[in-house]
Amino acid sequence: MKPFKKISVSDLKPGMVTAQDFVINNTNLITKNYLMDMAVINKLNLNYAAYDIYVYCPENSSPHYKEKKRFEALQNSLNDISSCIEETFTFANEKQSISIDQIRSISNDIISLLDSKNNIVKCINLPRDFKKYLYTHSTNVALLSMLIAQWMKLDQKTVSLICHSAMLHDIGKTAIPISILEKKGPLTKSEFKLCETHALKGYEIVKNTPFINPAILQGILFHHERLDGTGYPMHLKEDKIPNFARIIAVADTFDAITSNHAYKQKTSPLHALATIKDCSLNKLDPLICHILIMNIAKFYEGQSIILSNDRIGELIKINMDNLLYPIICVDNEVIDLSKNHSLSIKDFV
């Protein structure tokens, strides 16, 4: 049996992998060994549905087949973890307490995923149901906070405690009316003030847990404090903000910007990195911001992108001085977006 087959573009399905370059009118639209997802398939179907394309047969292990299976397994694990966090938050809202054993168990599940760094970053950027936002966000912030802690070369016990704190950082939102959390449109001043109480409410829920480490409580209570004193709930400044809260604040900011909300659509990870760089001047810890930017940026180099003109390209190199305008490759042409603002990156594929 041949290791690949020819099918119509209209028959493409997510997870299929191209066995040859897809070339139309001497233009290479899709390279060999490209892992198809729905966004790219929809783009191809708009203009090339009648054309044929070569893909690997499912029963053969294409270069991306095992990676695809690992990615699917990671997605399933993250969904399971988010469900466990939902159960924990629901219990906390009803009983005004948490089970430290359950938190440790969930943390161990999250820590076990840290070896899959590339796929973790991809999973974090996937579209998600905003009605489940609180739980997927808590999962993602825990993962990102632990990655930052590892990049900072903190010891394993500290990494584990940061996971506890980051996972619970928004548990106080269980006390905020769902009508406000899922409101489509800007919050009123009074609604925003109510939302700001979630840090203190979360601290109140967790503080009486037996054997809880004080650093976990500090991360929950202070993750919205900012270096210039404009944060909440206590308007702490600079070195008065505990380290756990500083780490969680950066992870929280990145995931919030790259997530769908009831009131806004997600923006690209490059916008998130640019925002974090701006915030490092007076809001967020500059060293932690630098560590996140330098390490996360590596994961996006070599990734496929969708441009503002709906063409598909590849991100070649991120410009650390101008994060929004990297060097890309489209149809075998290398383009420096910092010198060509007629194109921009709409999203990653």
C-alpha positions in Angstrom: 0.0 0.0 0.0 1.3 3.5 -0.9 2.2 5.7 2.1 0.1 8.5 0.7 -3.0 9.2 -1.5 -4.5 11.9 -3.7 -7.7 13.5 -2.5 -9.7 16.6 -3.3 -9.0 19.7 -1.3 -12.7 19.6 -0.4 -12.2 16.3 1.3 -9.4 17.5 3.6 -10.0 17.0 7.3 -8.1 18.3 10.4 -5.2 16.1 11.3 -4.3 15.1 7.8 -0.7 15.7 6.8 0.5 16.8 3.3 2.7 14.2 1.6 3.8 16.6 -1.2 4.0 20.4 -1.7 0.7 21.9 -2.8 1.6 24.0 -5.8 -0.8 26.2 -7.8 0.4 28.3 -10.7 4.0 27.8 -9.7 3.2 29.1 -6.2 3.8 26.8 -3.2 0.8 27.3 -1.0 1.3 24.5 1.4 4.6 22.7 2.1 5.1 18.9 2.4 4.6 17.5 5.9 2.1 20.3 6.9 -0.4 19.3 9.6 -3.8 20.5 8.5 -6.3 22.2 10.8 -9.7 23.7 10.2 -8.6 27.3 9.7 -6.2 26.4 6.9 -8.7 23.9 5.3 -11.4 26.6 5.2 -8.9 29.0 3.5 -8.1 26.4 0.9 -11.7 25.5 0.3 -12.5 29.1 -0.5 -10.3 29.2 -3.6 -9.0 25.7 -4.3 -11.8 23.2 -3.5 -11.7 21.6 -6.9 -7.9 20.9 -6.8 -6.3 17.6 -5.6 -3.7 17.4 -2.9 -1.5 14.5 -1.7 -1.8 13.5 2.0 -0.3 10.6 4.0 -2.6 7.7 4.6 -3.9 7.6 8.2 -2.5 4.2 8.9 1.0 5.4 8.1 3.2 7.2 10.6 3.9 10.5 8.8 6.5 12.8 10.3 3.7 14.6 12.2 1.6 11.6 13.1 3.1 10.8 16.5 3.3 14.5 17.3 -0.4 14.9 16.4 -1.3 12.1 18.8 0.8 13.6 21.6 -0.9 16.9 21.0 -4.3 15.3 21.2 -3.4 13.5 24.4 -2.2 16.8 25.9 -5.4 18.5 24.9 -7.4 15.7 26.6 -5.3 16.0 29.8 -5.8 19.8 29.9 -9.5 19.4 29.5 -9.6 16.9 32.3 -7.6 19.2 34.5 -9.9 22.1 33.7 -12.9 19.9 34.7 -11.2 19.1 38.0 -10.6 22.8 38.7 -14.2 23.5 37.9 -15.2 20.9 40.6 -12.8 22.4 43.1 -14.1 25.9 42.5 -17.7 24.8 42.7 -17.0 23.1 46.0 -15.1 26.2 47.3 -18.1 28.4 46.4 -20.5 26.2 48.3 -18.3 25.3 51.3 -16.0 28.4 51.4 -13.0 26.1 51.7 -10.8 23.9 49.6 -9.2 20.5 49.9 -5.4 20.8 49.9 -5.1 17.1 48.9 -7.2 17.8 45.8 -5.1 20.9 45.0 -1.9 18.8 45.3 -3.4 16.1 43.1 -4.3 18.6 40.3 -0.9 20.2 40.6 0.8 16.9 40.2 -1.2 16.3 37.0 -0.2 19.8 35.7 3.5 19.3 36.6 3.5 16.0 34.7 2.8 17.9 31.5 5.7 20.3 31.7 8.0 18.2 29.4 5.6 19.0 26.5 6.6 22.7 26.4 6.0 23.3 22.7 2.6 21.7 22.7 1.6 23.5 25.9 2.2 26.9 24.2 0.1 25.7 21.2 -2.7 24.5 23.5 -2.8 27.7 25.4 -3.5 29.6 22.2 -6.3 27.4 21.0 -9.9 28.9 20.9 -11.9 28.0 23.9 -15.5 28.2 25.2 -15.7 31.5 27.1 -18.3 29.9 29.4 -15.5 27.7 30.7 -13.0 30.5 30.6 -12.4 30.7 34.4 -11.3 27.0 34.5 -9.2 26.9 31.3 -7.6 30.2 32.3 -6.7 28.9 35.7 -5.1 25.8 34.1 -3.2 27.9 31.6 -1.9 30.4 34.2 -0.7 27.5 36.4 1.2 26.1 33.4 2.7 29.4 32.4 3.6 30.3 36.0 5.4 27.0 36.4 7.2 27.4 33.1 8.4 30.9 34.2 9.5 29.4 37.5 11.5 26.7 35.7 13.1 29.3 33.4 14.0 31.3 36.5 15.7 28.1 37.8 13.6 28.0 41.0 13.7 24.7 42.9 11.0 22.0 42.4 9.2 22.7 45.7 8.8 26.3 44.7 7.6 25.4 41.3 4.9 23.1 42.9 3.8 25.8 45.3 3.5 28.4 42.4 1.3 25.9 40.6 -1.0 25.8 43.7 -1.2 29.5 43.9 -1.6 30.2 40.2 -4.3 27.5 39.9 -6.3 29.3 42.7 -5.5 32.9 41.7 -9.0 33.5 40.4 -11.0 31.3 42.8 -12.6 34.4 44.2 -14.4 34.9 41.0 -16.8 32.1 42.1 -18.3 34.8 44.4 -18.9 37.2 41.5 -22.3 37.0 39.7 -22.1 35.0 36.5 -24.0 37.8 34.8 -21.0 40.1 35.3 -18.3 37.6 34.5 -20.1 36.7 31.2 -21.3 40.2 30.4 -21.0 41.1 26.7 -19.8 44.7 26.7 -17.9 47.0 29.0 -18.5 46.8 32.8 -19.9 49.7 34.7 -17.8 51.3 37.3 -19.6 49.5 40.1 -19.4 46.2 38.3 -15.6 46.6 37.8 -15.2 47.5 41.4 -17.1 44.3 42.3 -14.8 42.2 40.0 -11.8 43.7 41.7 -12.9 42.1 45.0 -12.1 38.6 43.6 -8.5 38.7 44.9 -9.6 39.3 48.4 -12.5 36.9 48.2 -10.2 34.2 46.9 -7.8 34.8 49.8 -10.7 34.6 52.3 -11.8 31.2 50.8 -8.3 29.7 50.9 -6.7 31.2 54.0 -8.2 28.8 56.6 -7.0 25.7 54.7 -4.9 23.6 57.1 -1.2 23.6 56.3 -1.6 26.1 53.5 1.8 27.7 52.6 1.7 31.6 53.1 3.3 32.1 49.7 0.3 30.5 48.1 -2.0 33.0 49.8 0.2 35.9 48.8 0.0 34.9 45.1 -3.8 34.8 45.3 -4.2 38.1 47.2 -1.6 40.2 45.3 -1.6 39.0 41.7 -3.3 42.2 40.5 -0.8 44.5 42.3 1.4 46.6 40.1 4.9 48.0 40.6 3.6 51.6 40.3 1.0 51.2 42.9 -2.0 51.3 40.5 -3.0 47.7 41.2 -5.3 46.2 43.8 -6.4 45.4 46.5 -3.8 47.1 48.6 -1.9 49.3 46.0 1.4 47.7 46.9 4.5 49.0 45.1 7.7 47.5 43.8 9.5 45.2 46.3 6.4 45.1 48.5 4.8 42.7 46.0 5.7 39.1 46.7 7.5 37.0 44.1 4.7 34.5 43.5 2.3 37.4 42.8 4.8 38.9 40.3 5.1 35.6 38.4 1.4 35.0 38.3 0.7 38.6 37.2 2.8 38.1 34.0 1.3 34.6 33.2 -2.2 36.0 33.9 -1.6 38.9 31.5 -0.3 36.8 28.7 -3.2 34.3 28.9 -5.9 36.9 29.3 -4.8 38.7 26.1 -4.6 35.5 24.0 -8.0 34.2 25.2 -11.6 34.8 24.0 -13.8 36.6 26.5 -17.5 37.3 26.5 -16.5 41.0 25.8 -13.6 40.6 23.4 -11.9 38.3 21.0 -8.4 37.1 21.6 -5.4 38.8 20.0 -2.3 37.3 18.7 0.5 36.1 21.0 2.8 38.7 19.5 0.4 41.4 20.7 0.5 39.8 24.2 4.3 39.8 24.2 4.4 43.4 23.1 1.9 44.4 25.8 3.9 42.6 28.4 7.1 44.4 27.2 5.3 47.7 27.6 4.0 46.8 31.0 7.6 45.9 32.1 8.4 49.6 32.2 6.3 50.3 35.3 3.6 47.7 35.9 5.0 44.2 35.8 8.3 42.8 37.0 10.8 43.6 34.2 13.0 40.5 34.8 10.0 38.1 34.8 8.6 39.8 31.6 12.0 39.5 29.9 12.2 35.8 30.8 8.7 35.1 29.5 9.3 37.0 26.2 12.7 35.5 25.5 11.5 31.9 26.1 8.0 32.1 24.6 9.2 33.8 21.5 11.2 30.8 20.6 8.1 28.6 20.3 6.6 30.8 17.6 9.6 30.9 15.3 9.0 28.4 12.6 5.3 28.4 13.1 2.7 28.8 10.3 0.8 32.1 10.3 -2.2 33.6 8.6 -1.5 37.1 7.3 -3.8 40.1 7.0 -4.3 39.3 3.3 -5.3 35.7 4.3 -2.2 34.2 2.8 -0.4 31.5 4.7 3.3 32.0 5.6 5.9 31.1 8.2 7.4 33.2 11.0 11.1 33.0 10.6 12.5 35.3 13.3 10.9 37.5 16.0 12.4 41.0 16.3 12.9 41.5 20.0 13.1 45.3 19.5 9.8 45.3 17.7 7.8 42.3 18.6 4.8 43.0 16.3 6.9 43.0 13.2 8.9 39.8 12.8 10.7 38.4 9.7 8.4 36.0 7.8 8.4 33.9 4.6 5.6 33.9 2.1 5.7 32.0 -1.1 9.5 31.6 -0.7 9.9 35.3 -0.3 11.5 36.5 3.0 9.8 39.7 4.3 10.8 41.9 7.2 7.5 43.3 8.5 9.3 46.1 10.3 10.1 47.5 6.8 6.8 46.5 5.2 3.7 47.5 7.2 1.3 46.6 4.4 1.2 43.1 5.9 0.6 42.0 9.4 0.1 38.7 11.2 -3.6 37.9 11.9 -3.1 34.7 13.8 -1.0 31.6 14.1 -2.2 28.4 12.3 
